[in-house]
Amino acid sequence: MDKTTPPENIFKSYDIRGIYPFEINEQFAVSITRAIYKLISNQLSATAPLTIAVGRDMRLSSPAIYEAVSKTLVELGAKVIDLGIVSTPTFYFAVFKYGYDGGLQITASHNPKEYNGIKIVRKSPTGLVKIGKSTGMEDIKRMVTQKVDLPEVPGGVITKKEGIVHEEIENALRIAGQPKLNPFKVVADAANALGALYIEELFKSIPGKLIKMNFNLDGTFPVHQADPLQKETLVDLQRKVVEEKADLGLAPDGDGDRLFFIDEKGEIVPPSIITAIVARELLKKHKGATVLADIRYIMTPKKVVEELGGTLVITKVGHAFITEKLHETGGIFAGESSAHYFFKETGNAESQLPMILTVLKVMTEEHRRLSEVVESLRRSHESGEFNFRVKNARQIMEAIKKEFPEGEISELDGVSISFADWRLSLRSSNTEPLLRLNIEVDINGNVEEKKEKVMDLIKKHAVFDQV
């Protein structure tokens, strides 16, 4: 491999991501940016130079990659909109709100400090299109590998765009119905990452007290990794919520496109229940609308949505796939089990501000603590995700299908098997060499019993990877 060609493994199902400077760096960013520009131009059938927004996170390598990306775009004749350091939801909002042709967000999301990457979107008549495996990532990889080049075009320019977070908050307040909120006490652990930007700005516009933890942007993540899926990163926040007698806690991830909620007892609220809370509120305004949830946990959202006359559509796991499915279905909202939440009114992309506002609105209007709201909507129990490092994931999935022949089988994403009172989801990770298991049972079921049964069957058929 020469010094201008990045490794193919950085082109992921949802975005571009690798270790800096070995897998992604300023040099590689030039050929990647050219390929992205050509792809967007081709997909839009553009004959004139494009307008491309560029945002970035707080990682130490992001300024250098930004410089390479923006310089390359200018050389191609693009009008570059410099968004500065912004969360990924703010980046999505800007591209959608202003109708830019496309956008590049320089971030590695929740990955450790040595990583960086690029998330890519373009405009479409029905919202944003995220560039992933099924929407152009393979073409970008091919063009980079084959060194497809573009001529330089005069007229490129960089323009700074400021004040976007404030506009994003105004839009979120509109989505949430301009709620009149009680003055809640909220603790937020931003993990020294981008969620700090929109959470701090939000509390300038609503009543209440914000107690900040790790709000200074620091790309070395000095306290803990910005990944709330790792439950150990939530321990300090959970403790602080209880100590402060706060009403809830918030835990965004590294680029702010995921958000976990902690109730007043310090318990982690399942994202599927947060999905149900917001879906219920939206369905009150949008009768009979479609809501989406990913394949891992569907029982609670499905029952709540159907109780209100809506339709629940099940999707593959992955934010790019979910945005794509929102386009196809015309759905108004989607919730993913990893705490990505998507709104039609933000271009089918993630937006966490309406989530916060809607949860606070429900607590205000129902005069309930968050734990009480959660229990009122709980329709199932969930196992949590279990990962197996195996060499024969496909064979295991086939074996599990044979173990449960009486179940309803779906192969939308891996294998899921459903019964009247419980279901399992078994799928290979899109980002790691792992087989992932999720189990849920109805409100009267025993999730531990089902979990042990399925895990024993997986172990029976598994060839474990010892690496």
N, C-alpha and C positions, 0 to 999 in steps of 0.2 A: 504493500500500500504506500502511495506517495503522500507527501505532506499536505496535499490539497484535497485529498479524498477521505471523508470520514468513514468509519466502519458502518456496515449495513445494519447492525443491531440497534443503532440509535433511532431508527425509524419504527416507531411503535404503533400499536393499534389506534391510539388516541392522539399522540403527539410525537415530538422529537425529544429525546432525552438521553443524556449520557454523562460520563465523568469528565470534568474539566481538569486539565487541558487535553487529555489523551483522546477522548472520544468526541468531544465538542469543544471548539475554541474559535478565536477570531478568524483564523484562516479557513476553517471548515465552514464558518458562517457565510462566507462570500458565495461559495457554490450552492449552499443550501438556499440562501436568499434568492439567488437567480432562478433556481428551480421553482421555488414557491411563487415568485412573481410571474413566471411563464405559465405555471398551472392556473393561477387565478385569472390571468389575462385570457387564457384559452377557454376556461370554463365560463367566463363572462362574455366571450366573443368580443373582447375589447379591441378597438382600433386606435384609441388614444391612450396616453400614459395614465396609469392608475393612481388613485388616492389611497394610501396605505397608512393605517394607524400602527404605531409601535409603542408598546408599553414594556415595563420591565419590573422585576422584583428586586429585593434588597441584597441578593447574593453578591459576594465580592467579585465574581467574574461577570456579572451582568452589565456593568458600564462598558467594558471592553467589547463584549458581544454586541451590545446596542450600537456602539460606534461602527462596527463592521457592517451590521445589518443596515443601518440608516445610510451610511456612505454608499453601499452597494445599490440601495434603492434609488438614491439620488442620481447615481451614474446611469441608471436605467430610465431616467426621466420622470420618476414618480414624484408626486406630491406627498411628502412624508409628514404625518401628524404625530408629533412627539407628545405622548401622553405622560411622560415622566414615570415615576415610581407609582404604580397603581395596582390594586388587586385585580385578579383575573375577571371577577364579575364586573368591576368598573370598566375594564378594557372591553368586555363584551358589550356593555351598555353603550359605550362611546361609539363603537363601530355600528351598532344597530340604530341608535338615536340619530346619528348624523349621516347615515347612509353611505359610509365609506365603502370603497370597493372591497377592501379586505383589511386584515390586521394580523400582526405578529406580536405575541406576548412572550417575552423572554423570561422563562421561569422553569424550575424543576419541581414545582408544586410542593409536596410534602417530603420529597427526597432529602437525604442528608446534605450537608453543606458542600461536599465536593462535587455535587451534580449541578448541571444546568440544562436548559432545553428551550424549545419553542412550541407554543400552541398557536394554531393557525385557524383563521376563520375568513369567510368571504360572505358578501351579501347575497340575498336571493329575494324573490318576490314574497316569500312566506316567512322570512326571518333569516337568521344566521345559519350558514352551513359550516360546521366544523370539519376541518380536513383530517380525516382518519383513514383507517385501512380501506373502507369501502367508498371513500369520497375523494381519493387522490393521493394518499400517502405513498402508494406503490409507484405512482408516476413520478413523484418527487424523488424517491429513492433511485429510480431508473435514470432520471435526468442527471442526478448528481454523480452516479456511478459512471455514466457514459459521457460525462463532462459536456452536457448540452449547454451551449453558451448563448448569450444575447448581446446584440450590439449596444454600445453606449448611446444614450439619447440626451440631447441638451434640454435644459429647462427644469431639471429636478430641483426641488427645494424642500427645506425642513421648516415646519411651522409648529410652534408650541401651542398646546391646548390645555387650559387650566380650568379649574372650577367644576370638573365633571362629577366629583363625588356629591356635591351639593345638588346638582340636577338629578343624580341617581336617587338621592334620598327623596326628593320631591316626587319622582316617579313611583318609588316604593310606597310612599304615603297614599298616593292615588290608588295603587293596586290594592292596598289594605283598606281602602274606603275612608281615608282621612279620619282614623279612629281617635276618639277622646280617651286617653290612657290615664290610668292611675299612676302615681309616682313610685314605681317599683325600684327596689334596690337590686342591681345586677352586677355580678362579678364576671369579668371576662379575662381569659388568659390567651393573649394573642401570640404567644410563643416567639416573640420578637419578629413577627412576620406581618404580612399585609392586611390581615383582618383588622389590625389596630386602626387602620386608616378610616374604614367606613364605620366601624363601631364607635369610635371617638366622635366622628362627625355626626352620626345619628343622634347621640345624646345631647347635642347642641340644639336639636329640633324637637325633642320630646321631654316630658317631665321625668323625674327620677334621678337616682344616684348611680353613677358608674364607678365601680371599684376596679382599677386597672392592674393587671398582672402582666409583666413582660411586654410592655407596649413600645419600648424603644426598638426601632428597626435594626436588626443585627443579623447579617447573613451567615454568621458563624453559629447561630442558634446556641447561645451560651448556657441556657437553662435546660432545654430539652428539645428533641426533634419536633418539628411542627406537624405532627401526624396524630390527630386525635383517635384514629383507629387503633393505635397502640394505647391500651388502657392505662399503662403506667404513666403516660404523659398527662393524664387527667387527674391524678391523685391529689396534687397540690390545689387544683381548682376545686375539686370536690370538698376538700377539707376547708378551704377558704369560704365557700358558700355557706357551710354549716356554721363556721366560726362567726361570720358576719351576720348570721340570721338573714341572709339574702333571699330574694324571691326566686332567683334562678342564676345559672352560670352559662357562659358561652365559650366555646372552644373552636375557633376557626383553624383551618390547616394553613400550610405555608403560603399559598397564593390566594387564600381566602375564598375558594370556590366550594369548600365543604364547611359545614358548621354543625357541631354537636351541642345539644342542650343538656344541662344538669338541673334536676329539680331541687326544690328547697331542702330536701332531705340529703342532698349530695349524691343522688342516684343518677346514672346515665339514662337518659330517655331514648328508647329505641327510635331510630330514624323513621321506621315504618309508622309509628304512632304520630310523630311530627307530620309526616306525609298526610295521615288521616285528618289531623287537626286542620291543616291548611286546605286540603281538598274539600272538607265539609264546609268551610267558610266560602270558598269559591263557588261551590255548587249551589249555595243559597242564592247567589246572584246569577249564575249561569246554569239554568235548569237543564238537566239531561246531558250535560257536557261530558267529555271524555277526559279521564285522568290516567296517567301512566305510572307503573311501578315496575322495578326490575325483578327478575325471576327468583331472587333469593328469598324474600319474604313478601308474601302477597295476601295472606289471610285477613289481617286487620284492615289494610287499605281496601281490599275488595268488598268486605262486608260493609264497611262504613260508606263507601262510594255507592254501592248498590242500594243501601238503605235510603239514600237521598235521591235515588232515581238516575244516578249517573252510570257511566260505563267505565270499567277498569280494563286497560290494555296492558298486557305483560310484555316487557322488553328484555333484550339481552343486557348484560352488565356492561357498563362503560358509558362515560358522559357523551362521547361523540355519537355512539349508537342511539342513545336516548334522544338527543337533539334531532337526529335524523328521523326517528320514529314520531316525534312531535310534528314534524313537517308532514309526514304521511297521513297521520290521523286527525290533524287539526286539534289535538288535545290542548286543554288550557293550562295544564300543570303536570309535572312529573316529579316523583320522589324516588331517590335511589337509596339502597340500604347502607351505602357508605357516606350518606349525608350530603350528597349533591341534590339540589332542588332547582327546578327549572320552571320558567313561566313563559307562556306564549307572549305576554306583554313585555318581555325583555328580549324578544327575538328567539325564543326557545332555548335560551342559554341560562346558566346558573345565575341566581340572584338571591343573596342571603338577607338583604335588608327587608324585603316583604315577609320573609319567614319570621324574623324577630318581631316585627310589628304585629303580625297576625297572632302570634302566640301571646304577646302582651295584651292585644285587643280581647282575645278570648278570656284570658284571666280577669281582665277588667269587667267585661260584660257578664260573665258567669259568677263573679265574686268567688272564685275558686283558686286555691293554690295550684301550681303546675302539676304536682303529683295527683291531685284530685281530677284535673282535666284528663291526664293520661289514663287513669284507671277507668274513667267514664267511657273512653274510646277503645280500651284494650279488648280485642276480640280473639287474641291468640297469645301463645307463649313461644319465645324464640330461643334457640340454643346458643347463639353466637357462632362465629365462623371458626371452623377447625381446618387446619392445613396439613397436608401430607406430602412429603417430598418423595415422590415415587417415580419409577422408570416406565411404568405401564398404565398410565392414567386411562387411556382409551379402553384397555382390556378390563380395568376395574369397573368402569361405567357400564360396559356390556354385561359384566357379571352381576352387577347390582340390579340391572333391568330383569335378569332372569330370576333373581331372588324375590322380586315383587311383581309377578306376572299379573296379579289382579288389580294393580294400580293403573291410574291414567298417566301415560308416559308422554312427556314433551321433550324434544331434542332441540328446542330453540337455542339454548346455550348450555352445552353439556347435556346432562340428563336430569330432569326433574320428574318425580313420581308423586302423584297426588291421590289421596284417599278422602273419604268424607270428613275425617276428623284429624288428619295430619298429612304432612308432605315433606319431601326431602329434595334438596337441590345439590347436585354434584357437578362441578365444572372445573376445567383447567383455567388457571389464571392467565390473563392476557399480558401481564407484566412480570411474572415470576414463574420459575419452574415448579409449580405447586398444584396439587389437586385440592379443591376447596369444598367443604361440606357445610351446608346449612340445613337445619331442621326446624319446623314449626308444628305446633299442635293447637287444637282449638282450646278455648278458655278453660275447659274442664279436663284437658289431657295432661299427661305426664311427659314433659319434654326430655327429661333425663333418661327415662326408660327407652324411648325411641332412639335417642342419641347413642346410648351404649350398644343397642342392637345393631345399628347401622355401622358404627365404628368397628365393631367386632367383625362384621362382614367385610369391610374394606381391608382390615388387617389380614384377614384370611386370604384375600386375593392379591394383596399388594406385593410388589417387588420394590423394596425401599432403596432410595438413592442415599448412599452413606456420605456423600460429599457435603 
